[in-house]
Amino acid sequence: MMYEDDEEAQDQSLARPWIVLKTTYDVEAWIDHQNRNIQYLIKGNKNNGWGICFELTEGGEIYMHTTSEGDVLLDVTPEAEWVAPLITAVTQVDAPRSQIWALPGDKLTQLVLGLSPLLAMTRLVTDHSFNLKKY
């Protein structure tokens, strides 16, 4: 999706209702779409706080950021800790001691597919401090 002006691009940071994704094709198409939206919005901006916030139906938020190497950082808020066993199950990565999870990039599709039934909303974020927290 291409944006004609900054106002429309800025509007992308608003929360969007989640539509449950049921296949890996759906997830990969969603990832590609979100990646293009983020790339368009961050043109020329070196800020590392860009990503997606998943709002969970049963409470809490998960902030997701992909690094330049393709790895995934998750900031699982204390209210969302209840979803940690699911993240471990779908990614085969043990829970960290902090609320920041570091996942290999090849786990992204499984992560989104596993979380999909538990999501209420998503929104693009522009200033989350993933890089300031220790993981």
C-alpha positions in Angstrom: 0.0 0.0 0.0 1.5 3.4 -1.0 0.6 6.5 0.9 -0.1 9.7 -0.9 0.7 12.1 2.0 2.1 12.1 5.4 -1.3 12.4 7.1 -2.4 9.0 5.6 0.9 7.5 6.6 0.7 8.8 10.1 -2.8 7.3 10.3 -1.3 3.9 10.0 -0.2 4.1 13.7 -3.8 3.9 14.8 -5.0 0.6 16.2 -6.5 -1.8 13.7 -8.9 -4.6 14.6 -7.2 -8.0 14.1 -8.6 -10.5 11.6 -7.5 -14.0 12.6 -5.0 -15.4 10.1 -5.4 -19.2 9.6 -2.7 -20.2 7.2 1.0 -19.6 6.8 0.2 -18.0 3.4 -2.1 -15.5 5.2 0.6 -14.8 7.8 3.4 -14.3 5.2 1.2 -11.9 3.2 0.4 -10.0 6.4 4.1 -9.8 7.3 5.0 -8.6 3.8 2.3 -5.9 4.0 3.4 -4.7 7.4 7.0 -4.7 6.4 6.2 -2.5 3.4 4.1 -0.1 5.6 7.0 0.2 8.1 9.6 0.7 5.4 7.6 3.5 3.8 7.1 5.2 7.2 10.7 5.0 8.3 12.3 6.3 5.0 15.4 8.2 6.1 14.6 7.8 9.8 17.3 5.9 11.8 15.1 5.4 14.9 15.2 1.8 16.1 11.9 2.0 17.8 9.7 1.0 14.8 7.6 -2.1 15.1 4.2 -3.5 15.7 2.2 -3.6 18.9 -0.1 -6.6 19.3 -3.0 -6.0 21.8 -4.1 -9.3 23.3 -7.8 -10.1 23.8 -7.3 -11.2 27.4 -5.0 -8.2 28.3 -1.5 -7.0 27.8 0.5 -6.0 24.8 3.4 -7.5 22.9 5.7 -5.1 21.0 7.5 -6.7 18.1 10.6 -5.3 16.3 12.8 -7.0 13.7 16.5 -6.2 13.7 18.6 -5.4 10.6 19.8 -9.0 10.8 16.2 -10.3 10.5 15.9 -11.4 14.1 12.8 -10.7 16.2 12.6 -8.8 19.5 9.5 -9.1 21.5 8.7 -6.9 24.5 6.0 -8.8 26.4 4.4 -6.4 28.9 3.8 -7.7 32.4 0.0 -7.9 31.7 0.8 -10.2 28.8 3.0 -12.6 30.6 0.2 -15.2 30.5 1.0 -15.8 26.8 4.7 -16.8 27.5 4.0 -20.6 27.4 2.4 -20.1 23.9 5.3 -18.1 22.6 7.7 -20.9 23.9 5.5 -23.6 22.3 5.2 -22.0 18.9 8.9 -20.8 18.6 10.7 -23.5 20.6 12.6 -20.7 22.4 12.7 -20.7 26.2 11.3 -17.7 28.1 14.0 -15.1 29.0 14.6 -13.8 32.5 13.5 -10.3 31.3 10.4 -9.2 29.4 12.4 -8.9 26.1 12.5 -12.1 24.0 15.1 -12.5 21.2 13.9 -14.9 18.5 15.5 -16.1 15.3 13.8 -14.5 12.3 12.7 -17.9 11.0 10.3 -18.1 13.9 8.2 -15.1 12.9 5.6 -16.9 10.8 5.0 -19.5 13.5 4.8 -16.7 16.2 2.2 -14.7 14.3 0.2 -17.8 13.4 0.2 -19.0 17.1 -0.7 -15.6 18.5 -3.4 -14.9 15.8 -6.4 -16.3 17.7 -5.4 -14.3 20.8 -5.1 -10.8 19.2 -7.6 -8.0 19.4 -5.8 -5.2 17.7 -2.5 -4.2 16.1 -0.8 -0.9 15.5 2.4 0.4 14.1 4.7 2.0 16.7 7.4 4.5 16.0 9.2 5.0 19.3 9.2 1.9 21.4 12.6 1.5 23.2 13.4 -2.1 22.3 17.1 -1.3 22.1 17.3 0.3 25.6 16.3 -2.8 27.5 18.5 -5.7 28.3 17.6 -9.1 27.1 
